[in-house]
Amino acid sequence: MTDSETAALSVALAAQLEIARELLKHGADPYALNNASVTPLMYGAVCGHADIVNIMLPLTKDIGHVGNSGFSAATFAQDRGF
């Protein structure tokens, strides 16, 4: 994973919306997978960060992607009431 991909994941986890927008504008991969096969969209959803989910969702290649845990962003979002 590149530094920008790692940064995009970290920003999604921390819900730093403006930084996420800037990273995406400068080429961060919104579909970057970490070692657990988790995407920024999944991080945003599991942490309940609707703003992050809203900016990642249109950029995500596969919204049905399932991580190693067996859950998808949709599962996490539903659990958080999105």
C-alpha positions in Angstrom: 0.0 0.0 0.0 1.3 3.5 -0.9 1.6 6.3 1.6 -1.4 8.1 0.0 -3.5 4.9 0.3 -2.5 4.5 3.9 -3.3 8.1 4.5 -6.8 7.7 2.9 -7.5 4.8 5.2 -6.3 6.7 8.3 -8.4 9.8 7.3 -11.5 7.7 6.8 -11.0 6.2 10.2 -10.5 9.5 11.9 -13.4 11.2 9.9 -11.2 14.1 8.8 -13.4 15.1 5.9 -11.5 18.0 4.4 -8.2 16.1 4.5 -10.0 13.1 2.8 -11.2 15.4 0.0 -7.7 16.8 -0.6 -6.1 13.3 -0.6 -8.7 12.1 -3.1 -8.3 15.2 -5.2 -4.5 14.4 -5.4 -4.9 10.8 -6.3 -5.4 8.7 -3.2 -7.0 5.5 -4.0 -10.5 5.3 -2.5 -10.5 1.6 -2.9 -7.2 1.0 -1.2 -7.2 -2.3 0.8 -5.3 -2.8 4.0 -4.1 -6.2 5.2 -7.6 -7.1 6.4 -9.1 -6.3 3.0 -10.8 -3.2 4.5 -11.5 -0.1 2.3 -11.8 3.5 3.4 -15.5 3.3 2.7 -15.7 0.3 5.1 -13.7 2.2 7.8 -16.0 5.2 7.4 -19.1 3.0 7.7 -17.9 0.9 10.7 -17.0 4.1 12.6 -20.3 5.8 11.8 -18.8 8.6 9.8 -21.6 9.5 7.4 -19.6 12.3 5.8 -16.7 10.0 4.9 -19.1 7.4 3.6 -20.8 10.1 1.4 -17.6 11.1 -0.3 -16.2 7.6 -0.6 -19.3 5.9 -1.9 -19.4 7.4 -5.4 -15.7 6.7 -5.9 -15.8 3.1 -4.8 -15.4 0.4 -7.4 -17.2 -2.4 -5.5 -19.6 -1.3 -2.7 -20.3 -5.0 -2.0 -16.7 -5.8 -1.2 -16.4 -8.1 1.8 -13.3 -7.8 4.0 -11.6 -10.7 5.8 -14.1 -10.2 8.7 -16.9 -11.3 6.4 -18.6 -7.9 6.4 -19.1 -5.2 3.8 -19.5 -1.5 4.0 -23.2 -2.0 3.5 -23.3 -4.3 6.5 -21.5 -1.7 8.7 -23.6 1.2 7.4 -26.8 -0.7 8.1 -25.6 -1.5 11.6 -24.9 2.2 12.2 -28.3 3.3 10.8 -27.2 4.8 7.5 
